[in-house]
Amino acid sequence: MSDEGLRRGGACTTQARVGEPSTSAWATVREALRGSPSDLTAIPVRRAVLLLAIPTVLEMSMESLLTIVDIFYVSKLGPDAVATVGLTEMMLSPVYALAMGLSAAATAMISRRIGEKDDERASGAAGQVVLLALLVAGVAGAVGAPLARTLLGVMGASEGVVSGGSGYTAVMLGGSATIFLLFVLNAVLRSAGDAALAMRSLWIANILNMMVTPVLVFGVGPVPKMGVIGAAIAMTGSRAVGVVYQLSLLVRGRARVAIARRHMRPDGRVLAELAKVATPAALQVSIETVSWLGLVRILATFGSLALAGYTVAMRIITFALLPSWGLAQAAATLVGQNLGARSPDRARRSVLTVAAYNVAFLGPIGLAFVAAPAAFAGLFVADATATAFAADCLRIVSIGFVAFAFGMVAVQAFNGAGDTTTPMLINLACFWLFKIPLAWLLSKKLGWGPRGVFVAIMAAYAVQSVVAGALFRGGRWRRRVAGAFADAP
């Protein structure tokens, strides 16, 4: 860090301390929840981490709760309904990949501009992100629904799943634009430091979803019982409400980046920069998610009960990992902002601080899942065989939670720096060249059955964590991104 940067950081830190009467833990929590005006590149690192991490973890905790509540209601409809949800989520993988790729680009570019104290260019980048998101989301939402029945068959679904679940799949694929926009717009808010606003938008969408889902699935009063398709309608509609709220914040100037009409005019240079970062980021996620399709194809050969057990276990695991992923997102924002402020050492310390918190959070949860997997799995599936599969998956995958905690932070640190290529290559090696062949070898050739797939999942993420952590500690990311976005308008 330069002498000028040290003087600026010191001055800002002093100013922040003078203006804030209390920096106690409770004061930090309150500031994080209501939205912090603090300069995250100048205040103490641990406090900056907490101001971002608290709302982000709560945001992802609500998303985690939604996944559990949703599968809880759907599980009451039987194994075929659960299998429908699992297969549809696999089909939505390209949407998630594109959304997360553009989210990574938004985080890297907007957080960098915020760190440079260039709010106008941050708003301009946000406008281009929204423009690109609307375009991609519109296309994604228009092409999926007519292919629902065919895609379920291609995924290896049984006839019962195809006939009973095609409506659910059609609604979810047709409404995939809401998924895309909700992800991307929250990344815009979070990268600018408005993690509290991102939290509120997801809470609005998810609380509404949890209220409406049982009404539509089981029927209440004049509302008829809609079954599994009711869950899809509830989720798509509630996400649309969240998107409207997000856009109102950005357009009406309620967020740190305010998008005006001039920011929505297509800017070829900014769009090119976004594409440059988003493309490997989308491939990074696609490589991972397509590998899950391969695993589902292997598991489907062992029957609907094995697939239902796997789906329930992964929902429970997601419940634990989403808040942890939220912590990792805080690391991405802090890396981007600190690189913009010319403070790479502070960026590194921020990542290590987030990683320590993540290990402390995820480690005890992993121990609980390893100790009593059947107790957790039994809450969401009644069939004894499906419960046994779910418990086996939950216990084996959870063994690697501590490694996952560090690895996901390291990966997001690369993304926040704008180096999305390194994680893409790591995922290619770990998930395509290692996880899928290992799953096939263990489950088919060595006769381990579904357990072989579960072991391959745990092993692949452990290897990813080791490789990502080693590369991050080597400091290569700082050299590779030294000039990133330097010439972007």
Secondary structure as UniProt FT lines:
FT   HELIX           3..19
FT   HELIX           25..34
FT   TURN            40..42
FT   HELIX           45..75
FT   TURN            76..77
FT   HELIX           79..91
FT   HELIX           93..115
FT   TURN            116..117
FT   HELIX           119..143
FT   HELIX           145..147
FT   HELIX           148..154
FT   TURN            155..156
FT   HELIX           159..174
FT   HELIX           176..191
FT   TURN            192..193
FT   HELIX           195..218
FT   TURN            221..222
FT   HELIX           228..251
FT   TURN            252..253
FT   HELIX           261..264
FT   HELIX           268..300
FT   TURN            301..302
FT   HELIX           304..340
FT   TURN            341..342
FT   HELIX           344..371
FT   HELIX           373..377
FT   TURN            378..380
FT   HELIX           384..398
FT   TURN            399..400
FT   HELIX           401..416
FT   TURN            417..418
FT   HELIX           421..427
FT   HELIX           428..435
FT   HELIX           436..440
FT   HELIX           441..445
FT   HELIX           450..474
FT   HELIX           476..480
FT   TURN            481..487
//
